[in-house]
Amino acid sequence: MMSICFAFTLSADAKELVSGDFKFEVEGNKATLTSYTGKDEKVAIPSKAGDATVTAIGLEAFWKNTTMTSVTIPSGVTSIG
């Protein structure tokens, strides 16, 4: 039997930023939403994380969220997952 282990780390230049219920990975002037921990039914992803533009939504950003029924995605997002 073979086991495979995946480890995810931030790149050397990336910084983690938490804003309310949102967690972002910020690199330069671009941010990726990596986690939403809120319980709101309607969620609006912010267009900015600090000074960075939110351009991506990470693969598991809404992992295990059972309350969200709709999400508004800012126009700057060009990548999901």
N, C-alpha and C positions, 0 to 999 in steps of 0.2 A: 504494500500500500504506500502511496506517495502523498505527502502533505505539501500543500502550497500555502505560503503565508504572504500576505500583501501588507506592506507598510507604506503609509503616506506621510510625507513630511513637506513642510513649506520650503520653497526654494530659498537660497541664501538671501535674496533681496526682498522676499515677501514678508509682510507683517500681518498679524491677525488684528482685526478691529471689531469690537463689539459695540453695537448701537441698539439699545432696547432689546427686542427679541431676535434681532438679526446678528449673525456672525459672518464676517467677510474675510477673505484673504486679499490683501491689497499689495499690488506690485506696480511700482511706478504710479501712473495715473489711471490704472485700471483695477477694478475690484470684481471679485467673484463671490456671490452669495454662497456660503458653505453650509449654513444652518439657520433654521427658523424654529424657535422654541416656544412661540406664542400659542395661544388657544383661540384666537379670533377665527370666525367663520370666513370673513372677507379680509384678505390680506393684500396690501399694496406694497410692493417692493420699492424701496426708495431708489431714486435715480443716482444718488451720490452716497458714498461711504467715506466720510471725511471729505477730502478734496478730490477723491478718485471717482471716476464714473463707473457705475455698475454696468459691466459688459457681459457678464456670464452668470448662469445659475448652475451650481454644482450638482452632480449626479444624485446625491442624497440630501439635498438641501431641505427637503420636507419629509425626510424619513420618519416613519412612525407617527406622523401628524394625522390625527383622526377627526379633527374639528373643522379644518379648512374646507370650504365649499367653493370658493372662487379666489383667484389671484390676479392682480393687475401687474403687468410686467412693463417696466419702463422701456421707452423706444431705443435706448442705448444698448439693450441686451441683444447680442448677436450669436450667443452660444448657450444651449441648454443641455445639461448632462455632460 
